[in-house]
Every structure is written in C-alpha cells, then in structure tokens.
Amino acid sequence: MTCKNTKNIAIFSIIALFTLISFSNSNAFAEEESTKYKMADDLEAILTFTFRDGVEVHNFPVFKMGEDFVANSGISFEVQGILSSAPHLYEALDEAYQYRLQTSGGSSFEYNYRYFEVDVDFVKMVK
C-alpha cells in the first residue's frame, strides 16, 4: 500500500467510527401522555370545543393570540400540539380542507362541522 492509500483508509475509518458512535448513542424516546409541558408561570391553556355532535376538551402546549385583545378588533388565535383522540376536531379539520375552495353560500357550503365554539380557559397549576 502506498502512503496515500493508508491515509485515506485511516480517515475513512475515523469518519465511519464517529458515525457509528453517533447513531448508537441516540436517545430518542416516544413521548408519553403523562408528560407535562413547562408553561410560563405554570399557566395551562385548556380549550373546550363544542360541536353540533359533541364536546371535546384538549390542552395545547403552545397558544398564540393573533390580535390585541384590548383593541376589540376581533379575535384569532393559534394553537400547536399533538392530539391522541379528537374525532370531532379531526372531522372539522378534514371538512374545512375539503370545502376550502367554496366561496359563496349554498347548501354545499353549509357542512356539518363548519361552525363550532371554542372556550379557552387559562388555568394556573397549583403545586
């Protein structure tokens, strides 16, 4: 073997070794439902969705307001999280996506899950 081949084999061996070590030490675990997110000042946003066919209550780890609440210019908000069982909310999202291009009235635009109420409760968790 030449000196150049020996250097290339050594470099390749070191890279392969570091790659194998990084893959073997990955600590990826599935998140369990009992895990609580650390919220600011121990506040938790509990959302209650009231549909025509039922009521669902969910906690979301991320809650963002769209407008200034004091200005009284309308309310919009955004939530982020993963839900395990939410059949009514999933159906509302599916129908909203399916009928997203309908722009005017008519019976086809009035789908079952178009309108629903959302109550947001901010609860301070007491230790």
Order of alpha helices (4+ residues) and beta strands (2+ residues): alpha-beta-beta-beta-beta-alpha-beta
